[in-house]
């Protein structure tokens, strides 16, 4: 999932350099959403692992 975030971030940067502001903004928003979903899933995974008594990483 983090690789999708990086992909959309790179697309946003390239589109911004080429002047495609609509595409750059959309790709940046998608990258932000996916990144925050990744963080939420990471936190849920860490909490679940802590409740089971296993080491978090």
PQR file of N, CA, C, O and H, with PARSE charges and radii, in Angstrom:
ATOM      1  N   UNK A   1       0.828  -1.181   0.000 -0.4000 1.5000
ATOM      2  CA  UNK A   1       0.000   0.000   0.000 -0.0000 2.0000
ATOM      3  C   UNK A   1       0.874   1.248   0.000  0.5500 1.7000
ATOM      4  O   UNK A   1       0.525   2.253  -0.619 -0.5500 1.4000
ATOM      5  N   UNK A   2       1.976   1.188   0.672 -0.4000 1.5000
ATOM      6  CA  UNK A   2       2.877   2.338   0.685 -0.0000 2.0000
ATOM      7  C   UNK A   2       3.466   2.575  -0.706  0.5500 1.7000
ATOM      8  O   UNK A   2       3.774   3.711  -1.064 -0.5500 1.4000
ATOM      9  H   UNK A   2       2.259   0.371   1.174  0.4000 1.0000
ATOM     10  N   UNK A   3       3.620   1.520  -1.480 -0.4000 1.5000
ATOM     11  CA  UNK A   3       4.137   1.697  -2.846 -0.0000 2.0000
ATOM     12  C   UNK A   3       3.136   2.447  -3.720  0.5500 1.7000
ATOM     13  O   UNK A   3       3.537   3.212  -4.597 -0.5500 1.4000
ATOM     14  H   UNK A   3       3.370   0.596  -1.189  0.4000 1.0000
ATOM     15  N   UNK A   4       1.824   2.237  -3.490 -0.4000 1.5000
ATOM     16  CA  UNK A   4       0.806   2.994  -4.237 -0.0000 2.0000
ATOM     17  C   UNK A   4       0.899   4.472  -3.897  0.5500 1.7000
ATOM     18  O   UNK A   4       0.759   5.328  -4.771 -0.5500 1.4000
ATOM     19  H   UNK A   4       1.497   1.615  -2.778  0.4000 1.0000
ATOM     20  N   UNK A   5       1.136   4.770  -2.625 -0.4000 1.5000
ATOM     21  CA  UNK A   5       1.272   6.163  -2.211 -0.0000 2.0000
ATOM     22  C   UNK A   5       2.444   6.819  -2.917  0.5500 1.7000
ATOM     23  O   UNK A   5       2.327   7.934  -3.425 -0.5500 1.4000
ATOM     24  H   UNK A   5       1.250   4.076  -1.915  0.4000 1.0000
ATOM     25  N   UNK A   6       3.572   6.127  -2.948 -0.4000 1.5000
ATOM     26  CA  UNK A   6       4.742   6.677  -3.630 -0.0000 2.0000
ATOM     27  C   UNK A   6       4.496   6.840  -5.130  0.5500 1.7000
ATOM     28  O   UNK A   6       4.966   7.805  -5.733 -0.5500 1.4000
ATOM     29  H   UNK A   6       3.667   5.221  -2.535  0.4000 1.0000
ATOM     30  N   UNK A   7       3.764   5.904  -5.733 -0.4000 1.5000
ATOM     31  CA  UNK A   7       3.455   5.996  -7.163 -0.0000 2.0000
ATOM     32  C   UNK A   7       2.616   7.230  -7.453  0.5500 1.7000
ATOM     33  O   UNK A   7       2.919   7.984  -8.378 -0.5500 1.4000
ATOM     34  H   UNK A   7       3.383   5.120  -5.243  0.4000 1.0000
ATOM     35  N   UNK A   8       1.561   7.441  -6.669 -0.4000 1.5000
ATOM     36  CA  UNK A   8       0.720   8.611  -6.890 -0.0000 2.0000
ATOM     37  C   UNK A   8       1.468   9.908  -6.578  0.5500 1.7000
ATOM     38  O   UNK A   8       1.216  10.930  -7.214 -0.5500 1.4000
ATOM     39  H   UNK A   8       1.315   6.828  -5.918  0.4000 1.0000
ATOM     40  N   UNK A   9       2.380   9.879  -5.612 -0.4000 1.5000
ATOM     41  CA  UNK A   9       3.180  11.061  -5.311 -0.0000 2.0000
ATOM     42  C   UNK A   9       4.090  11.412  -6.480  0.5500 1.7000
ATOM     43  O   UNK A   9       4.226  12.584  -6.829 -0.5500 1.4000
ATOM     44  H   UNK A   9       2.585   9.048  -5.095  0.4000 1.0000
ATOM     45  N   UNK A  10       4.710  10.413  -7.084 -0.4000 1.5000
ATOM     46  CA  UNK A  10       5.577  10.650  -8.236 -0.0000 2.0000
ATOM     47  C   UNK A  10       4.770  11.165  -9.425  0.5500 1.7000
ATOM     48  O   UNK A  10       5.212  12.064 -10.140 -0.5500 1.4000
ATOM     49  H   UNK A  10       4.600   9.461  -6.800  0.4000 1.0000
ATOM     50  N   UNK A  11       3.582  10.589  -9.633 -0.4000 1.5000
ATOM     51  CA  UNK A  11       2.706  11.063 -10.710 -0.0000 2.0000
ATOM     52  C   UNK A  11       2.335  12.528 -10.471  0.5500 1.7000
ATOM     53  O   UNK A  11       2.323  13.327 -11.408 -0.5500 1.4000
ATOM     54  H   UNK A  11       3.223   9.859  -9.052  0.4000 1.0000
ATOM     55  N   UNK A  12       2.034  12.878  -9.228 -0.4000 1.5000
ATOM     56  CA  UNK A  12       1.666  14.252  -8.896 -0.0000 2.0000
ATOM     57  C   UNK A  12       2.820  15.212  -9.145  0.5500 1.7000
ATOM     58  O   UNK A  12       2.609  16.310  -9.660 -0.5500 1.4000
ATOM     59  H   UNK A  12       2.044  12.229  -8.467  0.4000 1.0000
ATOM     60  N   UNK A  13       4.026  14.815  -8.788 -0.4000 1.5000
ATOM     61  CA  UNK A  13       5.187  15.682  -8.986 -0.0000 2.0000
ATOM     62  C   UNK A  13       5.467  15.879 -10.470  0.5500 1.7000
ATOM     63  O   UNK A  13       5.730  17.000 -10.906 -0.5500 1.4000
ATOM     64  H   UNK A  13       4.197  13.923  -8.370  0.4000 1.0000
ATOM     65  N   UNK A  14       5.415  14.806 -11.247 -0.4000 1.5000
ATOM     66  CA  UNK A  14       5.667  14.913 -12.687 -0.0000 2.0000
ATOM     67  C   UNK A  14       4.583  15.752 -13.359  0.5500 1.7000
ATOM     68  O   UNK A  14       4.884  16.593 -14.207 -0.5500 1.4000
ATOM     69  H   UNK A  14       5.202  13.895 -10.893  0.4000 1.0000
ATOM     70  N   UNK A  15       3.323  15.526 -12.983 -0.4000 1.5000
ATOM     71  CA  UNK A  15       2.231  16.297 -13.569 -0.0000 2.0000
ATOM     72  C   UNK A  15       2.336  17.776 -13.207  0.5500 1.7000
ATOM     73  O   UNK A  15       2.022  18.643 -14.024 -0.5500 1.4000
ATOM     74  H   UNK A  15       3.079  14.843 -12.294  0.4000 1.0000
ATOM     75  N   UNK A  16       2.774  18.061 -11.994 -0.4000 1.5000
ATOM     76  CA  UNK A  16       2.933  19.457 -11.583 -0.0000 2.0000
ATOM     77  C   UNK A  16       4.044  20.136 -12.371  0.5500 1.7000
ATOM     78  O   UNK A  16       3.918  21.303 -12.741 -0.5500 1.4000
ATOM     79  H   UNK A  16       3.029  17.358 -11.331  0.4000 1.0000
ATOM     80  N   UNK A  17       5.132  19.416 -12.631 -0.4000 1.5000
ATOM     81  CA  UNK A  17       6.236  19.992 -13.409 -0.0000 2.0000
ATOM     82  C   UNK A  17       5.827  20.240 -14.854  0.5500 1.7000
ATOM     83  O   UNK A  17       6.317  21.176 -15.486 -0.5500 1.4000
ATOM     84  H   UNK A  17       5.235  18.468 -12.330  0.4000 1.0000
ATOM     85  N   UNK A  18       4.938  19.414 -15.377 -0.4000 1.5000
ATOM     86  CA  UNK A  18       4.499  19.577 -16.761 -0.0000 2.0000
ATOM     87  C   UNK A  18       3.326  20.552 -16.900  0.5500 1.7000
ATOM     88  O   UNK A  18       2.919  20.886 -18.013 -0.5500 1.4000
ATOM     89  H   UNK A  18       4.540  18.654 -14.864  0.4000 1.0000
ATOM     90  N   UNK A  19       2.791  21.004 -15.771 -0.4000 1.5000
ATOM     91  CA  UNK A  19       1.739  22.000 -15.810 -0.0000 2.0000
ATOM     92  C   UNK A  19       0.327  21.457 -15.779  0.5500 1.7000
ATOM     93  O   UNK A  19      -0.623  22.219 -15.959 -0.5500 1.4000
ATOM     94  H   UNK A  19       3.121  20.733 -14.867  0.4000 1.0000
ATOM     95  N   UNK A  20       0.158  20.171 -15.559 -0.4000 1.5000
ATOM     96  CA  UNK A  20      -1.176  19.582 -15.476 -0.0000 2.0000
ATOM     97  C   UNK A  20      -1.669  19.697 -14.035  0.5500 1.7000
ATOM     98  O   UNK A  20      -1.590  18.738 -13.267 -0.5500 1.4000
ATOM     99  H   UNK A  20       0.929  19.552 -15.413  0.4000 1.0000
ATOM    100  N   UNK A  21      -2.173  20.870 -13.675 -0.4000 1.5000
ATOM    101  CA  UNK A  21      -2.508  21.119 -12.267 -0.0000 2.0000
ATOM    102  C   UNK A  21      -3.670  20.264 -11.777  0.5500 1.7000
ATOM    103  O   UNK A  21      -3.668  19.837 -10.623 -0.5500 1.4000
ATOM    104  H   UNK A  21      -2.237  21.649 -14.299  0.4000 1.0000
ATOM    105  N   UNK A  22      -4.658  20.006 -12.623 -0.4000 1.5000
ATOM    106  CA  UNK A  22      -5.794  19.183 -12.193 -0.0000 2.0000
ATOM    107  C   UNK A  22      -5.382  17.767 -11.875  0.5500 1.7000
ATOM    108  O   UNK A  22      -5.790  17.202 -10.861 -0.5500 1.4000
ATOM    109  H   UNK A  22      -4.659  20.353 -13.561  0.4000 1.0000
ATOM    110  N   UNK A  23      -4.574  17.197 -12.743 -0.4000 1.5000
ATOM    111  CA  UNK A  23      -4.104  15.821 -12.534 -0.0000 2.0000
ATOM    112  C   UNK A  23      -3.164  15.764 -11.333  0.5500 1.7000
ATOM    113  O   UNK A  23      -3.206  14.817 -10.548 -0.5500 1.4000
ATOM    114  H   UNK A  23      -4.242  17.656 -13.567  0.4000 1.0000
ATOM    115  N   UNK A  24      -2.312  16.786 -11.195 -0.4000 1.5000
ATOM    116  CA  UNK A  24      -1.372  16.806 -10.071 -0.0000 2.0000
ATOM    117  C   UNK A  24      -2.115  16.885  -8.749  0.5500 1.7000
ATOM    118  O   UNK A  24      -1.763  16.191  -7.795 -0.5500 1.4000
ATOM    119  H   UNK A  24      -2.278  17.555 -11.833  0.4000 1.0000
ATOM    120  N   UNK A  25      -3.141  17.725  -8.686 -0.4000 1.5000
ATOM    121  CA  UNK A  25      -3.915  17.850  -7.455 -0.0000 2.0000
ATOM    122  C   UNK A  25      -4.654  16.577  -7.108  0.5500 1.7000
ATOM    123  O   UNK A  25      -4.701  16.173  -5.947 -0.5500 1.4000
ATOM    124  H   UNK A  25      -3.427  18.288  -9.461  0.4000 1.0000
ATOM    125  N   UNK A  26      -5.235  15.943  -8.121 -0.4000 1.5000
ATOM    126  CA  UNK A  26      -5.966  14.700  -7.891 -0.0000 2.0000
ATOM    127  C   UNK A  26      -5.019  13.595  -7.425  0.5500 1.7000
ATOM    128  O   UNK A  26      -5.335  12.861  -6.489 -0.5500 1.4000
ATOM    129  H   UNK A  26      -5.198  16.272  -9.065  0.4000 1.0000
ATOM    130  N   UNK A  27      -3.871  13.477  -8.070 -0.4000 1.5000
ATOM    131  CA  UNK A  27      -2.911  12.435  -7.684 -0.0000 2.0000
ATOM    132  C   UNK A  27      -2.376  12.686  -6.280  0.5500 1.7000
ATOM    133  O   UNK A  27      -2.168  11.740  -5.521 -0.5500 1.4000
ATOM    134  H   UNK A  27      -3.615  14.074  -8.831  0.4000 1.0000
ATOM    135  N   UNK A  28      -2.152  13.939  -5.929 -0.4000 1.5000
ATOM    136  CA  UNK A  28      -1.667  14.258  -4.585 -0.0000 2.0000
ATOM    137  C   UNK A  28      -2.728  13.927  -3.535  0.5500 1.7000
ATOM    138  O   UNK A  28      -2.399  13.417  -2.464 -0.5500 1.4000
ATOM    139  H   UNK A  28      -2.321  14.708  -6.546  0.4000 1.0000
ATOM    140  N   UNK A  29      -3.988  14.210  -3.829 -0.4000 1.5000
ATOM    141  CA  UNK A  29      -5.061  13.880  -2.896 -0.0000 2.0000
ATOM    142  C   UNK A  29      -5.191  12.372  -2.716  0.5500 1.7000
ATOM    143  O   UNK A  29      -5.379  11.895  -1.597 -0.5500 1.4000
ATOM    144  H   UNK A  29      -4.256  14.625  -4.699  0.4000 1.0000
ATOM    145  N   UNK A  30      -5.094  11.628  -3.801 -0.4000 1.5000
ATOM    146  CA  UNK A  30      -5.162  10.159  -3.711 -0.0000 2.0000
ATOM    147  C   UNK A  30      -3.995   9.632  -2.887  0.5500 1.7000
ATOM    148  O   UNK A  30      -4.169   8.727  -2.070 -0.5500 1.4000
ATOM    149  H   UNK A  30      -4.942  12.016  -4.710  0.4000 1.0000
ATOM    150  N   UNK A  31      -2.799  10.195  -3.097 -0.4000 1.5000
ATOM    151  CA  UNK A  31      -1.623   9.765  -2.338 -0.0000 2.0000
ATOM    152  C   UNK A  31      -1.813  10.037  -0.855  0.5500 1.7000
ATOM    153  O   UNK A  31      -1.441   9.209  -0.024 -0.5500 1.4000
ATOM    154  H   UNK A  31      -2.657  10.930  -3.760  0.4000 1.0000
ATOM    155  N   UNK A  32      -2.391  11.196  -0.505 -0.4000 1.5000
ATOM    156  CA  UNK A  32      -2.632  11.507   0.903 -0.0000 2.0000
ATOM    157  C   UNK A  32      -3.637  10.540   1.523  0.5500 1.7000
ATOM    158  O   UNK A  32      -3.433  10.063   2.639 -0.5500 1.4000
ATOM    159  H   UNK A  32      -2.693  11.869  -1.180  0.4000 1.0000
ATOM    160  N   UNK A  33      -4.709  10.253   0.811 -0.4000 1.5000
ATOM    161  CA  UNK A  33      -5.738   9.349   1.334 -0.0000 2.0000
ATOM    162  C   UNK A  33      -5.164   7.962   1.561  0.5500 1.7000
ATOM    163  O   UNK A  33      -5.377   7.366   2.617 -0.5500 1.4000
ATOM    164  H   UNK A  33      -4.875  10.640  -0.095  0.4000 1.0000
ATOM    165  N   UNK A  34      -4.441   7.444   0.585 -0.4000 1.5000
ATOM    166  CA  UNK A  34      -3.863   6.103   0.716 -0.0000 2.0000
ATOM    167  C   UNK A  34      -2.846   6.066   1.852  0.5500 1.7000
ATOM    168  O   UNK A  34      -2.766   5.073   2.576 -0.5500 1.4000
ATOM    169  H   UNK A  34      -4.268   7.928  -0.273  0.4000 1.0000
ATOM    170  N   UNK A  35      -2.067   7.139   2.017 -0.4000 1.5000
ATOM    171  CA  UNK A  35      -1.079   7.188   3.088 -0.0000 2.0000
ATOM    172  C   UNK A  35      -1.762   7.139   4.456  0.5500 1.7000
ATOM    173  O   UNK A  35      -1.308   6.421   5.347 -0.5500 1.4000
ATOM    174  H   UNK A  35      -2.132   7.945   1.429  0.4000 1.0000
ATOM    175  N   UNK A  36      -2.847   7.896   4.629 -0.4000 1.5000
ATOM    176  CA  UNK A  36      -3.531   7.884   5.913 -0.0000 2.0000
ATOM    177  C   UNK A  36      -4.227   6.551   6.172  0.5500 1.7000
ATOM    178  O   UNK A  36      -4.295   6.106   7.318 -0.5500 1.4000
ATOM    179  H   UNK A  36      -3.216   8.479   3.905  0.4000 1.0000
ATOM    180  N   UNK A  37      -4.741   5.912   5.133 -0.4000 1.5000
ATOM    181  CA  UNK A  37      -5.315   4.570   5.295 -0.0000 2.0000
ATOM    182  C   UNK A  37      -4.225   3.599   5.740  0.5500 1.7000
ATOM    183  O   UNK A  37      -4.457   2.751   6.601 -0.5500 1.4000
ATOM    184  H   UNK A  37      -4.686   6.273   4.202  0.4000 1.0000
ATOM    185  N   UNK A  38      -3.035   3.726   5.150 -0.4000 1.5000
ATOM    186  CA  UNK A  38      -1.897   2.901   5.543 -0.0000 2.0000
ATOM    187  C   UNK A  38      -1.555   3.103   7.013  0.5500 1.7000
ATOM    188  O   UNK A  38      -1.305   2.135   7.730 -0.5500 1.4000
ATOM    189  H   UNK A  38      -2.847   4.415   4.450  0.4000 1.0000
ATOM    190  N   UNK A  39      -1.543   4.363   7.470 -0.4000 1.5000
ATOM    191  CA  UNK A  39      -1.223   4.629   8.874 -0.0000 2.0000
ATOM    192  C   UNK A  39      -2.270   4.037   9.818  0.5500 1.7000
ATOM    193  O   UNK A  39      -1.919   3.483  10.860 -0.5500 1.4000
ATOM    194  H   UNK A  39      -1.747   5.150   6.887  0.4000 1.0000
ATOM    195  N   UNK A  40      -3.538   4.147   9.468 -0.4000 1.5000
ATOM    196  CA  UNK A  40      -4.597   3.582  10.299 -0.0000 2.0000
ATOM    197  C   UNK A  40      -4.460   2.065  10.378  0.5500 1.7000
ATOM    198  O   UNK A  40      -4.568   1.488  11.459 -0.5500 1.4000
ATOM    199  H   UNK A  40      -3.824   4.596   8.621  0.4000 1.0000
ATOM    200  N   UNK A  41      -4.222   1.419   9.241 -0.4000 1.5000
ATOM    201  CA  UNK A  41      -4.064  -0.036   9.245 -0.0000 2.0000
ATOM    202  C   UNK A  41      -2.825  -0.459  10.026  0.5500 1.7000
ATOM    203  O   UNK A  41      -2.837  -1.499  10.684 -0.5500 1.4000
ATOM    204  H   UNK A  41      -4.133   1.888   8.362  0.4000 1.0000
ATOM    205  N   UNK A  42      -1.761   0.329   9.965 -0.4000 1.5000
ATOM    206  CA  UNK A  42      -0.556   0.038  10.739 -0.0000 2.0000
ATOM    207  C   UNK A  42      -0.850   0.114  12.233  0.5500 1.7000
ATOM    208  O   UNK A  42      -0.437  -0.761  12.995 -0.5500 1.4000
ATOM    209  H   UNK A  42      -1.752   1.174   9.430  0.4000 1.0000
ATOM    210  N   UNK A  43      -1.559   1.150  12.652 -0.4000 1.5000
ATOM    211  CA  UNK A  43      -1.893   1.283  14.065 -0.0000 2.0000
ATOM    212  C   UNK A  43      -2.792   0.145  14.543  0.5500 1.7000
ATOM    213  O   UNK A  43      -2.597  -0.383  15.638 -0.5500 1.4000
ATOM    214  H   UNK A  43      -1.895   1.860  12.033  0.4000 1.0000
ATOM    215  N   UNK A  44      -3.760  -0.226  13.737 -0.4000 1.5000
ATOM    216  CA  UNK A  44      -4.636  -1.346  14.094 -0.0000 2.0000
ATOM    217  C   UNK A  44      -3.830  -2.628  14.221  0.5500 1.7000
ATOM    218  O   UNK A  44      -4.055  -3.419  15.138 -0.5500 1.4000
ATOM    219  H   UNK A  44      -3.918   0.203  12.847  0.4000 1.0000
ATOM    220  N   UNK A  45      -2.906  -2.833  13.318 -0.4000 1.5000
ATOM    221  CA  UNK A  45      -2.064  -4.031  13.354 -0.0000 2.0000
ATOM    222  C   UNK A  45      -1.180  -4.043  14.597  0.5500 1.7000
ATOM    223  O   UNK A  45      -1.008  -5.088  15.226 -0.5500 1.4000
ATOM    224  H   UNK A  45      -2.724  -2.191  12.573  0.4000 1.0000
ATOM    225  N   UNK A  46      -0.618  -2.889  14.956 -0.4000 1.5000
ATOM    226  CA  UNK A  46       0.222  -2.823  16.151 -0.0000 2.0000
ATOM    227  C   UNK A  46      -0.582  -3.076  17.416  0.5500 1.7000
ATOM    228  O   UNK A  46      -0.116  -3.779  18.314 -0.5500 1.4000
ATOM    229  H   UNK A  46      -0.757  -2.041  14.445  0.4000 1.0000
ATOM    230  N   UNK A  47      -1.774  -2.519  17.500 -0.4000 1.5000
ATOM    231  CA  UNK A  47      -2.622  -2.733  18.676 -0.0000 2.0000
ATOM    232  C   UNK A  47      -3.049  -4.190  18.767  0.5500 1.7000
ATOM    233  O   UNK A  47      -3.025  -4.778  19.848 -0.5500 1.4000
ATOM    234  H   UNK A  47      -2.153  -1.948  16.771  0.4000 1.0000
ATOM    235  N   UNK A  48      -3.437  -4.773  17.649 -0.4000 1.5000
ATOM    236  CA  UNK A  48      -3.844  -6.189  17.637 -0.0000 2.0000
ATOM    237  C   UNK A  48      -2.680  -7.078  18.045  0.5500 1.7000
ATOM    238  O   UNK A  48      -2.866  -8.034  18.797 -0.5500 1.4000
ATOM    239  H   UNK A  48      -3.457  -4.296  16.771  0.4000 1.0000
ATOM    240  N   UNK A  49      -1.487  -6.777  17.559 -0.4000 1.5000
ATOM    241  CA  UNK A  49      -0.323  -7.562  17.931 -0.0000 2.0000
ATOM    242  C   UNK A  49       0.016  -7.417  19.403  0.5500 1.7000
ATOM    243  O   UNK A  49       0.438  -8.383  20.039 -0.5500 1.4000
ATOM    244  H   UNK A  49      -1.335  -6.000  16.947  0.4000 1.0000
ATOM    245  N   UNK A  50      -0.163  -6.216  19.955 -0.4000 1.5000
ATOM    246  CA  UNK A  50       0.113  -5.998  21.374 -0.0000 2.0000
ATOM    247  C   UNK A  50      -0.892  -6.740  22.244  0.5500 1.7000
ATOM    248  O   UNK A  50      -0.540  -7.256  23.304 -0.5500 1.4000
ATOM    249  H   UNK A  50      -0.505  -5.431  19.438  0.4000 1.0000
ATOM    250  N   UNK A  51      -2.142  -6.793  21.795 -0.4000 1.5000
ATOM    251  CA  UNK A  51      -3.161  -7.496  22.583 -0.0000 2.0000
ATOM    252  C   UNK A  51      -2.950  -9.001  22.562  0.5500 1.7000
ATOM    253  O   UNK A  51      -3.352  -9.695  23.496 -0.5500 1.4000
ATOM    254  H   UNK A  51      -2.428  -6.373  20.934  0.4000 1.0000
ATOM    255  N   UNK A  52      -2.332  -9.507  21.522 -0.4000 1.5000
ATOM    256  CA  UNK A  52      -2.058 -10.946  21.447 -0.0000 2.0000
ATOM    257  C   UNK A  52      -0.809 -11.321  22.223  0.5500 1.7000
ATOM    258  O   UNK A  52      -0.571 -12.501  22.479 -0.5500 1.4000
ATOM    259  H   UNK A  52      -2.006  -8.943  20.763  0.4000 1.0000
ATOM    260  N   UNK A  53      -0.003 -10.328  22.601 -0.4000 1.5000
ATOM    261  CA  UNK A  53       1.213 -10.593  23.359 -0.0000 2.0000
ATOM    262  C   UNK A  53       2.431 -10.818  22.494  0.5500 1.7000
ATOM    263  O   UNK A  53       3.489 -11.205  22.990 -0.5500 1.4000
ATOM    264  H   UNK A  53      -0.196  -9.369  22.393  0.4000 1.0000
ATOM    265  N   UNK A  54       2.291 -10.580  21.218 -0.4000 1.5000
ATOM    266  CA  UNK A  54       3.431 -10.738  20.312 -0.0000 2.0000
ATOM    267  C   UNK A  54       4.156  -9.397  20.194  0.5500 1.7000
ATOM    268  O   UNK A  54       3.557  -8.350  20.434 -0.5500 1.4000
ATOM    269  H   UNK A  54       1.431 -10.265  20.815  0.4000 1.0000
ATOM    270  N   UNK A  55       5.447  -9.420  19.825 -0.4000 1.5000
ATOM    271  CA  UNK A  55       6.159  -8.156  19.621 -0.0000 2.0000
ATOM    272  C   UNK A  55       5.553  -7.393  18.438  0.5500 1.7000
ATOM    273  O   UNK A  55       5.125  -8.014  17.466 -0.5500 1.4000
ATOM    274  H   UNK A  55       5.935 -10.271  19.630  0.4000 1.0000
ATOM    275  N   UNK A  56       5.509  -6.037  18.506 -0.4000 1.5000
ATOM    276  CA  UNK A  56       4.839  -5.266  17.469 -0.0000 2.0000
ATOM    277  C   UNK A  56       5.492  -5.352  16.096  0.5500 1.7000
ATOM    278  O   UNK A  56       4.785  -5.281  15.091 -0.5500 1.4000
ATOM    279  H   UNK A  56       5.856  -5.532  19.296  0.4000 1.0000
ATOM    280  N   UNK A  57       6.770  -5.498  16.013 -0.4000 1.5000
ATOM    281  CA  UNK A  57       7.425  -5.585  14.700 -0.0000 2.0000
ATOM    282  C   UNK A  57       8.224  -6.820  14.674  0.5500 1.7000
ATOM    283  O   UNK A  57       8.871  -7.115  13.669 -0.5500 1.4000
ATOM    284  H   UNK A  57       7.345  -5.556  16.829  0.4000 1.0000
TER
END
